[in-house]
Amino acid sequence: MTDPIMQSSALQRIAPSPTIAATQKARMLKARGADIISLTAGEPDFDTPTNIKDAAIEAIKRGETKYTPIDGIPDLKEAIAKKFARDNDLQYASNEITVAPGGKAVIFSAFLGTLNPGDEVIIPAPYWVSYPDIVKLTGATPIIIPTKKKDEFLLTPDALAAAISPRTRWIILNNPGNPTGSMYSREWLEALGDILLEHQQIMILTDDIYEKIVYGSVNFSTIAQVQPKLFRRTLTMNGASKCFAMTGWRIGYAGGPQSVIKAMTKVMSQSTTNACSISQWACVEALNGNQAFLDDWTVAFRGRRDVAVSIINDTPGLTCATPKGAFYVFAHCAGVINKTSPRGRVIKSDVDFTDALMEEAGVGVVSGAAFGMSPYFRLSYAAADEDVENACLRIKNFCTSLT
């Protein structure tokens, strides 16, 4: 019998999230009794800090359980404004700030509210998996610009200049980057900004969600901070998920031009309405409260990173750089392509490799193809120390067994 329900043309332009699909597959296999260590999701294993949870409980007791303003409660918008001023030297008024149920909702509402069919959005690859599909949902066209390993997977000014056309409306920058952990220095952002200053029609969306998770000597900078003339053309996005271990609370936020914020609010008025009221009050505490725990978390992440990088680079057929931020390793796996697994699977691609790794070695990672660059895979070390080490040793043993 023919299914009478037809998918919309917009839905046919996109695919389900590959990272969520990999995470779900790992959960399914584990539920069936398989011994799976999943390093697929970008989700800190730490619990949400107690002061943040207590603030949510107190909000419930006060009855803060009703609809809120679409773009966020005043207390949270004030806390966000203080955060941007304190951490990024950016001054936003209340009507230049919005709150949404997650960073993904920020991006979706910004693009749906500003893009038309035929418009173009520049996206450096490798990229977070949802960027191109969100652009496609609006009818606009993602312009994918491959970056190079020798440039630490950072978009160069020359590559940016070559990609710009009269139809370019946005560029997305992610710093530190998912899936690579690479970071744009202040000088690099200045050079990109010099190019963008010449093209007044282009807006910049900077995804700073991993801002607090950085290692080494490179200090975090955001583009509107280093190129003040771009302030009125930049949507500076952040959120509570990664830095405060609040993935399930669903709070993203952004500061930007009032016209863009107004368009986003209009979109959300017909889609999500407001973010969860209780989560908003928890985020007030997250931004205003004691953040000393971030030092301990960063030390833990750095230790896991070093273990993963050491084992991966000691594995036949694999290599990786040492990430400067976030909590991912983006490993090159060209050396295992065209080899055969112990169960007889011929590995023709990074997708084959990640499938075999999960099914034969019990390790969940995500193929580089999901991020627009092959042959690579992404490993998340936002997991318990022993899980990261054991998973990496399984990967090493699996690669050693290939013929």
N, C-alpha and C positions, 0 to 999 in steps of 0.2 A: 504494500500500500504506500502511495506517495505521501510524504510528509507535507501537509499544507502550509506549514510555517516556513517562510523563506527568510534567509539571512539578509540583512541590509547590505547595500554595496559598501558602506563604511566598514562593517564588520568583516567583510570578505577581503579587505585590504590589509588586515592585521593577523597575527598569529598569537596564540596564548603565550604568556610569559614563560620563556625557557627556564629561568631560574626557579620559578614556582613549580613548573612541571617536574624538574629534577628533584626538588625537595619533596614533592608529593610521591614520586616514584620511590624514593628512599624510605619514606614513611610506610608506604604500602608493602614494600619488601620486608621491612622490619616487623610490621604487624603480622606478616605471614611466618615469622620466626627466623628470618635471615639475620645474620650477624653483620649489620650495616653501621658504619661510621659515616655520618653525613656532614660534609663540609661544603654544602651547596648554598646555604642561606647566609645573607649578610645580617646576622642577628647576634648581638653580644650575648654570651652565656651568663653574664652577670645579672643579678636581680636588680630591679628598679630600686634606687636608694630609699631607705626608710623614710626620710623626711618628705620625699615626694609622695610616697604612698599615704603617709599620714595626712598630708595636705588634701589628698583626694577624699579620704575618709571624713575629714572635717567638713569638706564641701558638701558631701552627702548629708551629713548631720545638719548642716545649715539650710538644707533644702535647695541647693544649687543644682536642681535637676530639671530645669525648664529650658525652653528655647532661649538661645542667646542671640545677640546681633550676628548677622551672617558673617561678618568679617572678624569676629572675635570679641570677647568681653573686654571692657576698657582696662581692667587690671592687667590682662595678658598683653594687650597692645602696648601699654606703658612699660611692662617688663621687657618686651621685645625691643622697643625703642632704646631703652637703657642698655640692653645687650649690644645692639648695633653700635651705639656711641662708645661703649666701654671697650669692646673687643675689636671693632673694625673702623673706628673714627668716622662713622656714617651717621648723619643726622636725619631722622625721619619723623615727620609729623604723624599723628594718629591716623589721618586719612590717607597716608602713604604706606600703611601696613595692613596686611591681611593674614588671617589664620584659616587653615583648611584641615580636613581630616587626612593628614599625611602629605608628604612632599609630592607624591604622585598627583594628588588632587590640585596642588598649587600649579604644577606644570600643565596639567590638563585644562584647568580653567583659564590660565594665561594664554595658551595657544588657541583654545576654542573661542576665546573672546577677542582675538586679534588677527587670526590668520584666515585667509581665503584660498579657494582652489587656485593653483598657479603660483602661489607664494612659495618661497624656498627657505629652509632652515638648515644652516650649516652645522653638522655634527661630526666632530673628530672621532675616528675609530682607533682602538676599541672604545666602545661606549656602553653606558648602562643600557640594559636590554630594552627598556620601555621608551627611551627617547624617540626612536624612529617611528614606532607604532602610534604613539600619541600624536605625532605630527601627521601621520597618514590618516588618522581618524578625522582630522579637521578638513581633509581634502588637499592640504598643502603637500609639498614634496621635500622629504629629507635629502640633503646633499651630503653624502658620506665622504669624509676626507681621511684616507688611511694615514696614520702616523707611522713613524719608524722606530725600531728598537734603539738605534744609535742616538735618537733624540729623546730617549726615555719615554716614548709614546706621547710626546707633547706636540700640540699643533704649532708649527713654525709660522712666523709672520709671512714668509714667502708662500707657503701653502694656503694660508688664509686669504692672502691677496688674490691668488689665482682662482679661488673658489667663489669669490663674490661676483654676483651678477645683478642686473637691475631688479631682479625679482627677489633678491635676498631680503628677508624681513627680520630674522633672528639668527643668532649663533648661540650654541650651548657650550659652556665651559664647566668642567667638573673638577674641583680642586679641594683636597686630594682626590685622585681619580679612582673610580670603580670601572674596570676590574684590575687596574695596574698598580694602584698605590703610588703613582707618580705625582709629583707636585710642581706646579708653576711657581717659580721664584718671582719676586717683585720685579726684577729686571725683565723677565720673560713676559709678564703681564703688561708692563709698560710698552714693550715692543709690539705686542698684539694690539694694545690700545692705540698706538700711533696709526696703525692701519685702519682701525675702526673709526677713528676721528674723521677720516676722509670720506666716510660713507654714512651720511646723516639718516638714511632710511632704515638702518640696521639697529635692532634692539639686542641686548645681551642678557641671556639668562645664565647666571652663575649659580651652580648647585654646590653649596658649601657644606653639605650635610655631614662630612667627615672632618670638619674644621678642627676639632679638639683632639683628633687622633693623629698626631704627627710625631715623627722621630728625627733625631739628628739635628743638624745645624740649620736646616731650611725653615725659616719662620713662615707661618701662614700669612698670606695676603689675599685680598679679594679685589677684583678689577676696578670697582668704583672708588676704592680706597687709594689706589696708586695712580689712577687716571680720573681725577675729580671732574673733568669736563664730560666724562661719560656717565656721571651720576644720574642724570635725568633720562638716560637711555638704558639703564640697567635694572633688572629685577634680581635682587639679591635674595636667594632662597636658602633656607636652613630648616631645622626641625629637631624634634626631641628624640627621635627613634634611636639613632646610633650612639650619640654622645651620652645619653642618659639612660640607655637600655630601656626605652619606652616604645618598642616597636608596635606592641599591641594597643597602645593608647591612642595612636593615630593623630598625631599633631605635627603639621608642617606650617611654616610661616614664611612670609616674604616682605621685603620692603622695596618700593619702586615708585614710578611716576603715578600720580593720582589718577590719571586717565586709564592706565592699565589696571590699577587696583579696582577702579570703578567697574571696568569691564569684567574683571574676575568675579566681583561681587554679584553682578547681574547673572553670570553663568551659574554661580553657586545657589542663587535664589531659586533656580529652577532645577537644581540637581541635588546637591548634598545639604542645602541650607547651611546650618552651622556645624562646626566640629563639636564633638562630645563636650558638654558643659563641664563634667567632672574632670575630664582630661585637661581641659583648659586651665582649671584651677591648679591642677597638679603641675602643669607647665610653668605657671607663675612661680611656684616654689623652686622648680628646677632651675629657672633662669636667675632668680633673685637669691636663692639659698646657697649654702656652702657647697662648693664644687671640688673640695680637696680629694674626693675619691677618684677624680679623673687622673691624678698623678699615679695612683696605684694601678688603675686599669691600664694606663698607657705602658707602664713598666711590664705588666703581664702580657699585653699584646706584643710588645717588643721581644720578649722572651720567646713567645710562640712563633713570631715571625722568624727569628734567628734559627730556631729548630727546623722549621719548614724549609727555609732557604738552604740550610746546610744539607739536609737529607735530599732535597730535590736535585741540588747540584752535584750530589754524589751518586745519582741514579743514572744508569745507562739510558741514553736517548733523550734525557730531559735537561733543560737549563732554565734558570730564571734570574732576574735581577733582584736586588734587595729593595723592597718598597720603602718609600719615605713617609707614607701615611696610609690611612684607612686600615683595613685588616684583611687584605687579599694578597695572594701570590698569583701572578699571571705567568704560567710556565710554558715554555716552548717545547713542543713534543714532536718535532719533525723527525727525530731520531728513532721513533717507534713506528712510524708509518710504513706500511707494507710488511710488517712483521706479523707473526701468527701467535695467538694466545694458546695457553695449555689446552683449552677446550676446542681449538681448531678455528677460532674466529680470525679472519684476516682483517687487520686494522688498516683501512683505506683512508681514514680521516680522523680528525680529533673527536668527531661525534662517535665514531666506532670505538675510539679509545676510551672515552668516558662511559659509554654503555658497557663495554667489557670490564672496565674497572669496577663499576658498581655490581655487575652480575657475577663476576668471577673473583674479585678481590674484596668485595664488600666495602667499597669506598665511594661515596657520592661527591662528585665535583661537577662543574659545568663546562661544557665545551666552549672553546674560543669562538666558534661559529655563532653562538648566541650573542656575542659581543661585537660581531662584525669583523673578526680577524682569526684566521686559521694559519697553521695548525698550532693552537694553544689550548690551555684549559685554565679555569680559575678555581683556586682553592681558597676557601674562607678559613682563616685561623681564629675566628671569633667563637672558639669552642674550648672546652676544657683542655688543660695542658696535655693530659694523657691521651685524649682523643686525637689531638693534632699530631702528636709524636707517633702514636700507633697507626694512624691513617697514612702518614707519610712513609712509614716503614712498610706498610702493605703495598703502597704504590711502588716503592723501590723493589720489593720482592717480585711484584707482578711484572715490572719492566725487565727485571733480570731473567725472568722465566720465558720471555718472548723469544721466538726463534725466527 
